Amino acid sequence: MSNDAQIATLYQTIAALDDQIANLNTDREQARTALSALIEAAGGKVVLDGIATMEITRPTVIASYDRAGLEDLVRKLVANGRAGIAEMIEKQRKQHHRAGSLRIIKVKGNCVG
């Protein structure tokens, strides 16, 4: 089997699994929606002894900052002689490393089967 044939076979396997996962996620979301309605109707919290506690959480607001905007602000502060303030902002920067991974970009309209 050539590399191209092997790659195509593995891609088709992944595509078929992705379709199955998408269907399972749809089923999961439908079940979660139905369960949420039941929990909400029961007052927002249900304890099933020995199984699980289910609770409806309320919406929250998450604050975040525009990374590019802050980097631009730091550059402007340095340029305007405010390096101390820029350094205090820069010290709050957190970096996380992400491992490389395989990215698959499907050709539109191409159906694997």
CNS distance restraints for C-alpha pairs under 8 A (distance, minus, plus):
assign (resid   1 and name CA) (resid   5 and name CA) 6.09 0.50 0.50
assign (resid   1 and name CA) (resid   6 and name CA) 6.28 0.50 0.50
assign (resid   2 and name CA) (resid   6 and name CA) 6.18 0.50 0.50
assign (resid   3 and name CA) (resid   7 and name CA) 5.93 0.50 0.50
assign (resid   4 and name CA) (resid   8 and name CA) 6.01 0.50 0.50
assign (resid   5 and name CA) (resid   9 and name CA) 6.12 0.50 0.50
assign (resid   6 and name CA) (resid  10 and name CA) 6.20 0.50 0.50
assign (resid   7 and name CA) (resid  11 and name CA) 6.00 0.50 0.50
assign (resid   8 and name CA) (resid  12 and name CA) 6.09 0.50 0.50
assign (resid   9 and name CA) (resid  13 and name CA) 6.27 0.50 0.50
assign (resid  10 and name CA) (resid  14 and name CA) 6.24 0.50 0.50
assign (resid  11 and name CA) (resid  15 and name CA) 6.05 0.50 0.50
assign (resid  12 and name CA) (resid  16 and name CA) 6.08 0.50 0.50
assign (resid  12 and name CA) (resid 112 and name CA) 6.24 0.50 0.50
assign (resid  12 and name CA) (resid 113 and name CA) 7.36 0.50 0.50
assign (resid  13 and name CA) (resid  17 and name CA) 6.22 0.50 0.50
assign (resid  14 and name CA) (resid  18 and name CA) 6.02 0.50 0.50
assign (resid  15 and name CA) (resid  19 and name CA) 6.28 0.50 0.50
assign (resid  15 and name CA) (resid 112 and name CA) 7.02 0.50 0.50
assign (resid  16 and name CA) (resid  20 and name CA) 6.38 0.50 0.50
assign (resid  16 and name CA) (resid 112 and name CA) 7.70 0.50 0.50
assign (resid  16 and name CA) (resid 113 and name CA) 7.90 0.50 0.50
assign (resid  17 and name CA) (resid  21 and name CA) 6.08 0.50 0.50
assign (resid  18 and name CA) (resid  22 and name CA) 6.08 0.50 0.50
assign (resid  19 and name CA) (resid  23 and name CA) 6.31 0.50 0.50
assign (resid  20 and name CA) (resid  24 and name CA) 6.17 0.50 0.50
assign (resid  21 and name CA) (resid  25 and name CA) 5.99 0.50 0.50
assign (resid  22 and name CA) (resid  26 and name CA) 6.24 0.50 0.50
assign (resid  23 and name CA) (resid  27 and name CA) 6.31 0.50 0.50
assign (resid  24 and name CA) (resid  28 and name CA) 6.00 0.50 0.50
assign (resid  25 and name CA) (resid  29 and name CA) 6.06 0.50 0.50
assign (resid  26 and name CA) (resid  30 and name CA) 6.25 0.50 0.50
assign (resid  27 and name CA) (resid  31 and name CA) 6.23 0.50 0.50
assign (resid  28 and name CA) (resid  32 and name CA) 6.10 0.50 0.50
assign (resid  29 and name CA) (resid  33 and name CA) 6.05 0.50 0.50
assign (resid  30 and name CA) (resid  34 and name CA) 6.29 0.50 0.50
assign (resid  31 and name CA) (resid  35 and name CA) 6.02 0.50 0.50
assign (resid  32 and name CA) (resid  36 and name CA) 5.86 0.50 0.50
assign (resid  33 and name CA) (resid  37 and name CA) 6.32 0.50 0.50
assign (resid  34 and name CA) (resid  38 and name CA) 6.48 0.50 0.50
assign (resid  35 and name CA) (resid  39 and name CA) 6.15 0.50 0.50
assign (resid  36 and name CA) (resid  40 and name CA) 5.94 0.50 0.50
assign (resid  36 and name CA) (resid  56 and name CA) 7.04 0.50 0.50
assign (resid  37 and name CA) (resid  41 and name CA) 6.09 0.50 0.50
assign (resid  38 and name CA) (resid  42 and name CA) 6.22 0.50 0.50
assign (resid  39 and name CA) (resid  43 and name CA) 6.56 0.50 0.50
assign (resid  39 and name CA) (resid  44 and name CA) 5.19 0.50 0.50
assign (resid  39 and name CA) (resid  45 and name CA) 5.90 0.50 0.50
assign (resid  39 and name CA) (resid  46 and name CA) 6.30 0.50 0.50
assign (resid  39 and name CA) (resid  54 and name CA) 7.18 0.50 0.50
assign (resid  39 and name CA) (resid  55 and name CA) 6.92 0.50 0.50
assign (resid  39 and name CA) (resid  56 and name CA) 7.03 0.50 0.50
assign (resid  40 and name CA) (resid  44 and name CA) 4.31 0.50 0.50
assign (resid  40 and name CA) (resid  45 and name CA) 7.23 0.50 0.50
assign (resid  40 and name CA) (resid  56 and name CA) 6.72 0.50 0.50
assign (resid  42 and name CA) (resid  46 and name CA) 6.98 0.50 0.50
assign (resid  44 and name CA) (resid  55 and name CA) 5.56 0.50 0.50
assign (resid  44 and name CA) (resid  56 and name CA) 5.19 0.50 0.50
assign (resid  45 and name CA) (resid  53 and name CA) 7.34 0.50 0.50
assign (resid  45 and name CA) (resid  54 and name CA) 5.61 0.50 0.50
assign (resid  45 and name CA) (resid  55 and name CA) 4.23 0.50 0.50
assign (resid  45 and name CA) (resid  56 and name CA) 6.46 0.50 0.50
assign (resid  46 and name CA) (resid  53 and name CA) 5.81 0.50 0.50
assign (resid  46 and name CA) (resid  54 and name CA) 5.22 0.50 0.50
assign (resid  46 and name CA) (resid  55 and name CA) 6.42 0.50 0.50
assign (resid  47 and name CA) (resid  52 and name CA) 6.17 0.50 0.50
assign (resid  47 and name CA) (resid  53 and name CA) 4.35 0.50 0.50
assign (resid  47 and name CA) (resid  54 and name CA) 6.33 0.50 0.50
assign (resid  48 and name CA) (resid  52 and name CA) 5.30 0.50 0.50
assign (resid  48 and name CA) (resid  53 and name CA) 6.03 0.50 0.50
assign (resid  49 and name CA) (resid  53 and name CA) 7.90 0.50 0.50
assign (resid  65 and name CA) (resid  69 and name CA) 7.97 0.50 0.50
assign (resid  65 and name CA) (resid  70 and name CA) 7.47 0.50 0.50
assign (resid  66 and name CA) (resid  70 and name CA) 6.20 0.50 0.50
assign (resid  67 and name CA) (resid  71 and name CA) 6.17 0.50 0.50
assign (resid  68 and name CA) (resid  72 and name CA) 6.15 0.50 0.50
assign (resid  69 and name CA) (resid  73 and name CA) 6.15 0.50 0.50
assign (resid  70 and name CA) (resid  74 and name CA) 6.15 0.50 0.50
assign (resid  71 and name CA) (resid  75 and name CA) 6.32 0.50 0.50
assign (resid  72 and name CA) (resid  76 and name CA) 6.22 0.50 0.50
assign (resid  73 and name CA) (resid  77 and name CA) 6.08 0.50 0.50
assign (resid  73 and name CA) (resid  86 and name CA) 7.84 0.50 0.50
assign (resid  74 and name CA) (resid  78 and name CA) 6.22 0.50 0.50
assign (resid  74 and name CA) (resid  86 and name CA) 4.85 0.50 0.50
assign (resid  74 and name CA) (resid  87 and name CA) 7.81 0.50 0.50
assign (resid  74 and name CA) (resid  89 and name CA) 7.25 0.50 0.50
assign (resid  74 and name CA) (resid  90 and name CA) 7.29 0.50 0.50
assign (resid  75 and name CA) (resid  79 and name CA) 6.12 0.50 0.50
assign (resid  75 and name CA) (resid  86 and name CA) 7.61 0.50 0.50
assign (resid  76 and name CA) (resid  80 and name CA) 6.07 0.50 0.50
assign (resid  77 and name CA) (resid  81 and name CA) 6.33 0.50 0.50
assign (resid  77 and name CA) (resid  82 and name CA) 4.78 0.50 0.50
assign (resid  77 and name CA) (resid  83 and name CA) 6.12 0.50 0.50
assign (resid  77 and name CA) (resid  85 and name CA) 7.17 0.50 0.50
assign (resid  77 and name CA) (resid  86 and name CA) 5.73 0.50 0.50
assign (resid  78 and name CA) (resid  82 and name CA) 5.16 0.50 0.50
assign (resid  78 and name CA) (resid  83 and name CA) 4.51 0.50 0.50
assign (resid  78 and name CA) (resid  86 and name CA) 6.25 0.50 0.50
assign (resid  79 and name CA) (resid  83 and name CA) 7.94 0.50 0.50
assign (resid  82 and name CA) (resid  86 and name CA) 6.33 0.50 0.50
assign (resid  83 and name CA) (resid  87 and name CA) 5.93 0.50 0.50
assign (resid  84 and name CA) (resid  88 and name CA) 6.36 0.50 0.50
assign (resid  85 and name CA) (resid  89 and name CA) 6.36 0.50 0.50
assign (resid  86 and name CA) (resid  90 and name CA) 6.05 0.50 0.50
assign (resid  87 and name CA) (resid  91 and name CA) 6.08 0.50 0.50
assign (resid  88 and name CA) (resid  92 and name CA) 6.96 0.50 0.50
assign (resid  89 and name CA) (resid  93 and name CA) 7.28 0.50 0.50
assign (resid 106 and name CA) (resid 110 and name CA) 7.40 0.50 0.50
